Amino acid sequence: MSLTEQDYQRSADRLDCEVAAIKAVDEVEASGQGFLPSGEPKILFEAHIFDRLTNGRFRKSHPNLSSAKWDRNLYGPAGQHQHKRLAQAVALDREAALQSASYGRFQVMGFNWKLCGYRSLQHFINAMYRSEVDHLDAFVGYVKARGLADELQRKDWAGFALGYNGPGYKENRYDTKLAAAYRKHAP
């Protein structure tokens, strides 16, 4: 089920920010779509996170899945390919693999399941496969837990990008992409 204006408004009310700010994040993170044509959520498997969560034990045997450093070249194509990578990692270490991907419309990392308010990693995963409303709820939970709502309220895109995407946000120009997307959605 796609997000409605009421879904965005409910979330904006919870974060005390403009709907346009949430739509900006939505557009930048997953191009406003949370699911692939297969019905699976959009994901991005992060080899450097998997490496960290498994203490590098698969780095030599599976260098395409486990890397000491972030490496854009390991991603490969978007879409179904990411689910294949995740499945390969799940065969090695299920919990670490599921926590090493970002999910859905807002690309929330699996290792943030508790911050987002879920009882378990599995409850988080189930929600990410269920609906875009669940993606939005996970986003709101994460933003609140990380104290990023004030950045959305002030439209401090650099501050939000740092807190949401980490220090590599500059290289990927997340802040400028967020600002441009906000201008597009602003009333």
C-alpha positions in Angstrom: 0.0 0.0 0.0 1.4 3.4 -1.0 1.6 6.3 1.4 -1.3 8.8 1.5 -1.3 12.5 2.3 -2.8 11.5 5.7 0.1 9.2 6.4 2.6 12.0 5.7 0.6 14.4 7.8 0.3 12.0 10.7 4.1 11.6 10.7 4.8 15.3 10.3 2.6 15.9 13.3 4.5 13.3 15.3 7.8 15.0 14.3 6.4 18.5 14.5 7.8 19.3 11.0 6.5 20.0 7.5 5.2 17.3 5.3 7.6 18.5 2.6 10.5 17.7 4.9 9.4 14.1 5.1 8.7 13.9 1.4 12.2 15.2 0.7 13.8 12.3 2.7 11.4 9.9 1.0 12.5 11.1 -2.5 16.2 11.1 -1.7 16.4 7.7 0.1 14.4 5.5 -2.3 12.9 7.7 -5.0 9.5 7.6 -3.4 9.0 3.8 -3.7 9.5 1.3 -1.0 9.0 -2.0 -2.9 10.4 -3.7 -6.0 8.0 -5.1 -8.7 8.6 -8.5 -7.0 6.8 -7.2 -3.9 10.1 -7.2 -1.8 11.2 -4.0 -0.1 13.9 -2.0 -1.7 17.1 -2.8 0.2 20.8 -1.9 0.0 23.2 -4.5 1.5 26.2 -2.9 3.2 29.3 -5.0 3.1 31.2 -2.8 5.6 28.4 -3.2 8.2 28.3 -7.0 7.7 32.1 -7.0 8.2 31.8 -5.1 11.4 29.0 -7.2 12.8 30.8 -10.4 12.0 34.2 -9.2 13.2 35.6 -9.6 9.6 35.4 -13.4 9.7 34.0 -13.6 6.1 36.3 -10.9 4.7 38.7 -13.4 3.0 36.1 -16.0 1.9 33.4 -13.6 0.7 35.1 -10.2 -0.2 32.0 -9.2 -2.1 29.9 -9.4 1.1 32.3 -8.4 3.8 34.7 -5.5 3.5 36.7 -3.6 6.2 35.8 -0.3 4.5 32.8 1.1 2.7 33.2 0.5 -1.0 30.6 1.7 -3.5 31.8 -0.8 -6.1 30.6 -3.7 -4.0 26.9 -2.7 -4.3 26.4 -3.8 -7.9 23.1 -3.1 -9.5 20.1 -2.0 -7.4 16.9 -4.0 -7.1 16.8 -7.8 -7.1 20.6 -8.1 -7.0 20.6 -6.6 -3.5 18.3 -9.4 -2.3 20.6 -12.0 -3.8 23.5 -10.4 -1.9 21.4 -10.4 1.3 20.5 -14.1 0.8 24.1 -15.0 0.4 25.0 -13.2 3.6 22.0 -14.7 5.5 23.5 -18.1 4.7 26.7 -17.1 6.5 25.2 -15.2 9.5 21.4 -14.5 9.4 21.2 -11.9 12.2 24.3 -9.9 11.1 23.1 -10.0 7.5 19.6 -8.7 8.2 21.1 -5.9 10.3 23.5 -5.0 7.5 20.8 -3.9 4.9 18.8 -0.7 4.7 15.1 -1.2 4.0 12.2 0.3 2.3 11.1 3.7 1.4 13.3 5.5 4.0 16.2 3.0 3.9 16.4 2.5 7.6 19.3 0.2 8.6 18.4 -3.2 10.1 20.7 -2.7 13.0 18.5 0.2 14.1 15.5 -2.0 14.8 15.5 -1.3 18.5 15.8 2.5 18.0 12.8 2.4 15.7 10.7 0.8 18.5 10.5 -2.8 17.4 10.5 -5.7 19.9 13.0 -7.7 17.8 14.9 -7.7 14.6 12.4 -10.1 13.1 9.5 -7.8 14.0 11.3 -5.0 12.2 12.0 -7.2 9.1 8.3 -8.3 9.0 7.2 -4.7 9.0 9.6 -3.8 6.3 8.1 -6.5 4.1 4.5 -5.5 5.0 3.9 -1.9 3.9 5.2 1.5 3.1 3.3 2.8 6.2 5.5 0.6 8.2 8.5 2.1 6.5 7.3 5.5 7.4 6.7 4.5 11.0 10.2 3.0 11.3 11.6 6.3 9.9 9.6 8.4 12.5 10.8 6.1 15.3 14.4 6.4 14.2 14.3 10.2 13.8 12.7 10.6 17.2 15.2 8.2 18.9 18.2 9.9 17.2 17.0 13.4 18.0 16.8 14.4 14.4 13.3 15.9 14.4 14.7 19.4 15.1 17.0 19.2 12.0 13.9 18.5 9.9 12.0 21.3 11.7 14.8 23.8 10.9 15.5 22.3 7.5 19.1 21.8 8.6 19.8 19.4 5.8 23.5 19.0 6.6 22.7 18.2 10.2 20.0 15.8 9.2 22.2 14.1 6.6 25.0 13.7 9.1 22.7 12.1 11.7 20.8 10.0 9.2 23.5 8.9 6.7 26.7 9.4 8.6 29.8 11.4 7.8 29.9 10.2 4.2 26.9 12.3 3.4 29.0 15.1 1.9 30.6 12.7 -0.6 27.1 11.7 -1.7 25.7 15.2 -1.5 22.8 14.1 0.6 22.3 17.5 2.1 22.1 19.3 -1.3 19.8 16.5 -2.6 17.5 16.9 0.5 17.4 20.7 0.1 16.5 20.4 -3.6 13.8 17.8 -2.9 12.4 19.9 -0.1 12.1 22.9 -2.5 10.2 20.7 -4.9 7.7 19.5 -2.2 7.4 22.8 -0.2 4.0 24.6 -0.4 
